[in-house]
């Protein structure tokens, strides 16, 4: 890990005491120009992690608290009439930031979800017949509670596909929770975190990801895994070609994080669950509860020969 990324990791770790492996996946998502979905029960640090990452970057940042009464215009912006010029002026919404934290995305209705997720897809916003580009870098970090919580709306599969990764923080280890209790009163508050990575440096790191070598054997490894998921009896829908592209890009970012200019099979393996689990659907019987796909994907992956 180069010094810039090491500084970024250490800065976020001042307020986030979760698993280092989770933070590494978050950094990979950032380097790969991806959007991130953090899904877990309340109180495990989803918002803290997302806010700490955003404040550690010298980029514009906005936060959306998604509620049932939020409108698409509250996210995208609105035309306002200027009486001095007798013209309508577009007032940009919070989506026009480099890093956007969308808190509790599944508590807002589908129409508002769609407005946010459409902007994520092409990094553009359509308003009154005009198409406005969003400034790079552009990353949406969304949090959501599990769907069995009251007042949540399902994100359709085609909208989940806009997120490069879905991560679950899980409960902290006893050691990490004890550390939270020990240092939290005197810890650096979130609002006092200082940026440690400039916008230009981040853009350069993201460009370097594109130059990381993904060898032909590794490309075939990803293709074989994708085909195995599509033919699996355990899955109703397997990994799409877009999912294969996402897995390849996340693998390149993982290699860069390890200060390599080439990928290894382990780079692919590390990213299968966070990149692919929300892109496939498990086959279930009528009346059966939804099945988590993480274990199914790991079983499929183990059936695919790894390059030597």
C-alpha positions as CSV (number, residue, x, y, z in Angstrom):
1,X,0.0,0.0,0.0
2,X,1.5,3.3,-1.0
3,X,1.9,6.2,1.4
4,X,-1.2,8.1,0.2
5,X,-3.5,5.1,0.6
6,X,-1.8,4.3,4.0
7,X,-2.5,7.8,5.2
8,X,-6.1,7.5,4.0
9,X,-6.6,4.2,5.8
10,X,-5.1,5.5,9.0
11,X,-7.3,8.6,8.9
12,X,-10.5,6.6,8.6
13,X,-9.3,4.3,11.3
14,X,-9.3,7.1,13.8
15,X,-13.0,6.9,14.1
16,X,-13.9,3.5,12.5
17,X,-12.8,0.4,14.5
18,X,-14.2,-2.3,12.4
19,X,-12.4,-5.1,10.5
20,X,-9.4,-3.9,8.5
21,X,-10.5,-6.2,5.7
22,X,-13.8,-4.3,5.3
23,X,-11.9,-1.0,5.1
24,X,-9.7,-2.5,2.4
25,X,-12.8,-3.4,0.3
26,X,-14.1,0.1,0.8
27,X,-10.8,1.6,-0.5
28,X,-10.8,-0.8,-3.5
29,X,-14.3,0.3,-4.3
30,X,-13.1,4.0,-4.3
31,X,-10.1,3.2,-6.5
32,X,-12.3,1.3,-8.9
33,X,-14.6,4.3,-9.4
34,X,-17.4,2.2,-7.9
35,X,-20.4,3.0,-5.8
36,X,-20.8,1.3,-2.4
37,X,-23.8,-0.2,-0.6
38,X,-23.3,-0.8,3.2
39,X,-26.0,-3.1,4.5
40,X,-26.4,-4.0,8.2
41,X,-28.4,-3.5,11.3
42,X,-28.4,0.0,12.9
43,X,-25.6,1.0,15.2
44,X,-22.6,-0.9,13.7
45,X,-20.9,2.1,12.1
46,X,-22.2,2.3,8.5
47,X,-22.6,6.1,8.6
48,X,-19.4,6.6,10.6
49,X,-17.4,4.7,8.0
50,X,-18.9,6.4,5.0
51,X,-18.6,9.9,6.5
52,X,-15.0,9.3,7.6
53,X,-14.0,8.2,4.1
54,X,-15.7,11.3,2.6
55,X,-14.1,13.7,5.0
56,X,-10.6,12.1,4.5
57,X,-10.8,13.1,0.8
58,X,-10.2,16.7,-0.4
59,X,-13.4,16.6,-2.4
60,X,-16.9,18.1,-2.2
61,X,-19.2,16.1,0.1
62,X,-22.9,16.0,0.6
63,X,-25.2,13.9,2.8
64,X,-28.7,12.8,2.1
65,X,-31.0,11.5,4.8
66,X,-33.4,9.5,2.7
67,X,-36.9,9.6,4.2
68,X,-40.4,8.5,2.9
69,X,-41.3,12.1,2.0
70,X,-38.1,12.9,0.0
71,X,-38.7,14.0,-3.6
72,X,-36.5,13.4,-6.6
73,X,-36.0,17.2,-6.9
74,X,-34.6,17.2,-3.3
75,X,-31.7,15.1,-4.7
76,X,-31.2,16.4,-8.2
77,X,-32.1,20.0,-7.8
78,X,-34.8,22.4,-9.0
79,X,-35.5,25.3,-11.4
80,X,-36.0,28.5,-9.5
81,X,-37.4,31.7,-11.1
82,X,-35.0,34.7,-10.7
83,X,-37.2,37.9,-10.6
84,X,-34.2,40.1,-11.3
85,X,-33.4,38.4,-14.6
86,X,-36.8,37.0,-15.4
87,X,-35.2,33.7,-16.0
88,X,-35.3,30.3,-14.4
89,X,-32.0,29.3,-12.7
90,X,-31.2,25.7,-11.9
91,X,-30.3,25.2,-8.2
92,X,-28.1,22.1,-8.0
93,X,-29.1,19.4,-5.5
94,X,-26.8,17.4,-3.2
95,X,-26.1,14.9,-6.0
96,X,-23.7,17.4,-7.4
97,X,-20.8,16.4,-5.1
98,X,-17.8,14.2,-5.5
99,X,-18.8,12.0,-2.6
100,X,-22.5,11.6,-1.8
101,X,-23.6,9.7,1.4
102,X,-27.2,8.4,0.9
103,X,-28.2,7.3,4.4
104,X,-30.9,4.6,4.7
105,X,-31.6,4.4,0.9
106,X,-34.3,1.8,1.4
107,X,-36.5,4.0,3.5
108,X,-37.4,6.3,0.6
109,X,-40.0,5.4,-2.1
110,X,-38.9,3.7,-5.4
111,X,-39.4,6.9,-7.5
112,X,-36.9,8.8,-5.4
113,X,-34.5,5.8,-5.3
114,X,-34.6,5.8,-9.1
115,X,-33.6,9.4,-9.4
116,X,-30.5,8.8,-7.3
117,X,-29.6,5.5,-9.0
118,X,-30.1,6.9,-12.5
119,X,-27.6,9.6,-11.7
120,X,-25.2,6.9,-10.4
121,X,-25.4,5.0,-13.7
122,X,-24.0,7.6,-16.1
123,X,-22.8,10.3,-13.8
124,X,-25.3,12.7,-15.4
125,X,-28.5,14.4,-14.3
126,X,-31.4,15.2,-16.7
127,X,-33.3,18.3,-15.8
128,X,-35.8,20.1,-18.0
129,X,-34.4,18.6,-21.2
130,X,-30.8,19.3,-20.3
131,X,-28.2,16.8,-19.4
132,X,-25.7,17.9,-16.8
133,X,-22.5,16.0,-16.1
134,X,-21.4,15.2,-12.6
135,X,-17.8,16.1,-11.7
136,X,-15.3,13.3,-11.3
137,X,-14.5,11.6,-9.0
138,X,-18.1,10.7,-8.3
139,X,-19.0,8.1,-5.6
140,X,-22.2,7.3,-3.9
141,X,-22.0,5.5,-0.6
142,X,-25.4,4.3,0.4
143,X,-26.4,2.7,3.7
144,X,-29.5,0.5,4.2
145,X,-31.0,-1.6,7.0
146,X,-31.9,-5.2,6.3
147,X,-35.3,-5.6,4.6
148,X,-36.9,-7.2,7.6
149,X,-36.9,-3.8,9.3
150,X,-40.2,-2.0,9.3
151,X,-40.6,0.8,6.7
152,X,-38.0,-0.4,4.2
153,X,-38.5,-0.6,0.4
154,X,-36.8,-3.3,-1.7
155,X,-34.2,-2.1,-4.2
156,X,-34.8,-3.8,-7.5
157,X,-32.1,-6.0,-8.9
158,X,-31.4,-3.7,-11.8
159,X,-30.8,-0.9,-9.3
160,X,-28.7,-3.0,-7.0
161,X,-26.5,-3.7,-10.0
162,X,-25.4,0.0,-10.0
163,X,-23.3,-0.6,-6.8
164,X,-19.9,-2.1,-7.4
165,X,-19.9,-3.6,-4.0
166,X,-22.3,-4.5,-1.2
167,X,-20.6,-4.9,2.2
168,X,-21.8,-5.9,5.6
169,X,-19.8,-4.6,8.6
170,X,-21.1,-7.2,11.1
171,X,-20.9,-6.7,14.8
172,X,-17.4,-5.7,16.1
173,X,-15.1,-8.2,17.8
174,X,-15.1,-8.0,21.6
175,X,-11.6,-6.4,21.3
176,X,-12.8,-3.7,18.8
177,X,-16.0,-3.0,20.9
178,X,-13.9,-2.6,24.0
179,X,-11.7,-0.2,22.2
180,X,-14.7,1.9,21.2
181,X,-15.8,2.1,24.8
182,X,-12.3,3.1,25.9
183,X,-11.4,5.8,23.4
184,X,-14.7,7.2,22.1
185,X,-15.1,10.0,24.7
186,X,-11.7,11.4,23.8
187,X,-11.6,10.3,20.2
188,X,-11.2,12.6,17.2
189,X,-14.8,13.7,16.3
190,X,-16.0,13.0,12.8
191,X,-16.3,16.7,12.0
192,X,-12.7,17.3,12.9
193,X,-11.2,14.8,10.5
194,X,-8.9,16.5,8.0
195,X,-8.5,15.6,4.3
196,X,-5.4,13.5,3.6
197,X,-5.9,12.7,-0.2
198,X,-6.4,15.4,-2.8
199,X,-8.9,15.2,-5.6
200,X,-6.1,15.1,-8.2
201,X,-4.2,12.4,-6.4
202,X,-7.4,10.3,-6.2
203,X,-8.0,10.7,-9.9
204,X,-4.4,9.6,-10.7
205,X,-4.8,6.5,-8.5
206,X,-8.0,5.6,-10.2
207,X,-6.3,6.0,-13.6
208,X,-3.5,3.7,-12.4
209,X,-6.1,1.0,-11.7
210,X,-7.0,0.9,-15.4
211,X,-3.3,0.1,-16.2
212,X,-3.1,-2.9,-13.9
213,X,-2.6,-6.1,-15.9
214,X,-5.3,-8.8,-15.8
215,X,-3.8,-11.7,-17.5
216,X,-5.6,-14.0,-20.0
217,X,-5.7,-16.9,-17.6
218,X,-7.4,-14.6,-15.0
219,X,-9.8,-13.3,-17.5
220,X,-10.8,-16.9,-18.4
221,X,-11.1,-17.6,-14.7
222,X,-13.6,-14.9,-14.3
223,X,-15.5,-16.0,-17.4
224,X,-15.6,-19.6,-16.1
225,X,-16.9,-18.5,-12.7
226,X,-19.6,-16.4,-14.4
227,X,-20.7,-19.3,-16.6
228,X,-20.7,-21.6,-13.6
229,X,-23.0,-19.2,-11.8
230,X,-25.4,-19.1,-14.8
231,X,-25.7,-22.9,-15.0
232,X,-26.0,-23.4,-11.2
233,X,-29.2,-25.0,-10.1
234,X,-28.9,-23.0,-6.8
235,X,-29.3,-19.6,-8.6
236,X,-32.3,-18.3,-10.5
237,X,-30.1,-15.7,-12.2
238,X,-26.3,-15.9,-12.5
239,X,-23.7,-13.2,-12.9
240,X,-24.2,-10.8,-15.9
241,X,-21.5,-9.6,-18.2
242,X,-21.6,-6.3,-16.3
243,X,-20.9,-8.3,-13.1
244,X,-17.9,-9.9,-14.7
245,X,-16.6,-6.4,-15.7
246,X,-17.1,-5.2,-12.1
247,X,-15.2,-8.2,-10.7
248,X,-12.3,-7.6,-13.1
249,X,-12.1,-3.9,-12.1
250,X,-12.3,-4.6,-8.4
251,X,-9.5,-7.2,-8.8
252,X,-7.3,-4.6,-10.5
253,X,-8.0,-2.1,-7.6
254,X,-7.1,-4.8,-5.1
255,X,-3.8,-5.4,-6.9
256,X,-3.0,-1.7,-6.8
257,X,-3.8,-1.5,-3.1
258,X,-1.2,-4.2,-2.6
259,X,1.3,-2.2,-4.7
260,X,1.3,-4.5,-7.6
261,X,0.7,-3.8,-11.3
262,X,-0.7,-7.2,-12.0
263,X,-3.5,-9.3,-10.6
264,X,-3.4,-12.7,-8.9
265,X,-6.1,-15.3,-8.5
266,X,-6.5,-14.2,-4.8
267,X,-7.4,-10.7,-6.0
268,X,-10.4,-12.2,-7.8
269,X,-11.3,-14.5,-4.9
270,X,-11.3,-11.6,-2.4
271,X,-13.9,-9.7,-4.5
272,X,-16.3,-12.5,-5.5
273,X,-18.7,-12.0,-2.5
274,X,-18.7,-8.2,-2.2
275,X,-19.0,-7.6,-5.9
276,X,-21.3,-10.5,-7.0
277,X,-23.6,-11.4,-4.1
278,X,-26.1,-8.6,-4.7
279,X,-26.1,-9.3,-8.5
280,X,-27.4,-12.9,-8.4
281,X,-30.7,-14.3,-7.2
282,X,-31.0,-17.6,-5.3
283,X,-33.6,-20.1,-6.4
284,X,-36.2,-20.6,-3.7
285,X,-39.4,-22.7,-3.3
286,X,-42.8,-21.0,-3.0
287,X,-43.2,-19.6,0.5
288,X,-39.5,-20.0,1.3
289,X,-37.7,-17.1,2.9
290,X,-35.1,-15.3,0.7
291,X,-31.7,-17.0,0.7
292,X,-28.4,-15.2,1.1
293,X,-26.2,-15.8,-1.9
294,X,-22.8,-15.4,-0.3
295,X,-22.3,-19.1,0.6
296,X,-23.7,-20.2,-2.8
297,X,-21.2,-18.1,-4.7
298,X,-18.3,-19.4,-2.6
299,X,-19.4,-23.0,-3.4
300,X,-19.6,-22.2,-7.1
301,X,-16.2,-20.5,-6.9
302,X,-14.6,-23.6,-5.3
303,X,-15.9,-25.7,-8.2
304,X,-14.0,-23.5,-10.8
305,X,-10.3,-24.5,-11.3
306,X,-8.0,-21.6,-10.3
307,X,-5.1,-20.5,-12.6
308,X,-1.7,-21.8,-11.4
